Amino acid sequence: MRTKQDFPSINERPASGVKEDGSPYRVLVVDDSMFVTKQISQILTSEGFDVAATAGNGLEGVERYKELYPNVDVVTMDITMPQMDGVTALEKIIEFDKDACVVMISALGKQDLVKKSLLIGAKNYIVKPLDRKKVLERILMSLQQ
């Protein structure tokens, strides 16, 4: 029977969701859409990230961040959600941890809210529909700031 060693991969490269020390970057995904949450989680886990927790609205997102702190490296935050929107949740997270790495996720046409988020302290943003390459690119760029 053949093993993995019999088929060397020509595309062997380290997973981008892993830190220098070999541990995965820990992510908190905050989105009210289960579909988007699942999509982001799949993209990130396929690259070695650890989705530490998910939250369905901004209020829950802030609570989860405080529970996980300091063991969370990046937050993906939807802008439009019930109970507490992403911009308000971002403000609360930045108040709690001024160095928080938050990447906003927005639908097209929300440029004013994206700009406001970046001014408040978001590190980057991703526009829906999600593109795997852009999601990884923007999150990794944010982690290196």
N, C-alpha and C positions, 0 to 999 in steps of 0.2 A: 504494500500500500504506500502511496506517495504521501509525503508530508509537506508542510509549508516550505521547508528548506529546499525541496526539489523545484520550487517555483519562485526564484528570487524576483522581487518586484522591481521594475525599472523606475517606478514612481515613489520609491521609499523616501519619505521625508517626515520630519517630526510633526506631530499634531500641533496646530497653532494655538489650541486652547490650554497648553501646558506651559507653566512657568519654567524658568531656568533650573529651579531645584527639582523639577519633575512632578511637582504637585499641580493639579488642575486649577485654572481660574474658576472662582465660584460666582455664579450668576443668580440674581433675583429677577424673575420675569413678571412684570406687572402689566396685565392686559385683561379687559373684560370679555374678550373673544377667546373661547376655548380653542378654536381653530388656529388663531394666531399664536397663542401660547404654545400649542403643540408644535407648530411649524418652527418657531424660534428655538424651542427646546431641542428638536430634532437636528436642526442646523448646527447648534452649538455642541451638543453631545457627540455628534459625528466628528468633531474636531478636538475632542478631549476635554471640553469644558464640563464643569459640574454644575448642573442646574440645582442650586441649593434649596430653592423654594419658588413658588409661584403665588401670585395674588390676583384677585379678580377686580379690584378697584384701588383707587389711590389711598384710601384710608387703610385698607388691609396692607397695601404696599409699604406704607410708612411703618406700620406695626411690625411687619416681617423684617424690614431693614433694621429696626432697633433690636429685634430679637437676635438677628444674625450678626450684628456688628460686634467685633471688627472683622468677622470672617466672611465678608462678601466683597468681591473685587469690582463687580460692575452690576448695574441695574438697567434693564431695558424697561422703559416707561411709556405706555400708550398715553396719548394726550387726552382723548375723549373717553371718559369713563363715568359710570354712575357713582353716587355718594361723594366722591372727591376726584376732581379731574387731575390729570397728570402734572399740569403746571403747578397747582397748589401742593400736590404731593412732593414734587421736586423741591419747592420752597421749604417744606417741612424737613425733608431729608438733608438739605444743605444747611438749615438752621442747626440740625442735630450733628452733622458731620460735614464741615466746610470742604473737606477733601473727597467727598463721595464722587464716584465715577458713574454718572447717569447718562444713558443714551436714550433720547426721546424717539418714539415711533409715532408717525403721523400719517394721516390720509392726505392725499393731494388737496391743495387749497387751504391749508392751515399754516401758511408761511408766517403770518403774524404771530401765531402762538409758538412756532418753532423759534423765531427770532427772540421772543420774550424768554423762552426757556434757556436759550444760549446765553442771554444776558444775566439770567439768574444764576447760572452755573452748570448747565448741562454741558457735557463734553462733546457731544455730537448728536446727529439725528439720522434716522432711517425713514424713508418714505415707503408706504404700502402701495402696491403689493410688494411683498418681500422678495428680494433677490438674494439668493444664498451668498454669492460673491460679495455683494455690497454689505450685507449684514456682518459677515466675518471681517471685512476690510475696516468698516467703521468702528466696530467694537474693539478690534486690535489697535487701531489708531488711538482710540480713547484711552486704552489701558497704558499706552506709552507716553501719554502727556504728563 
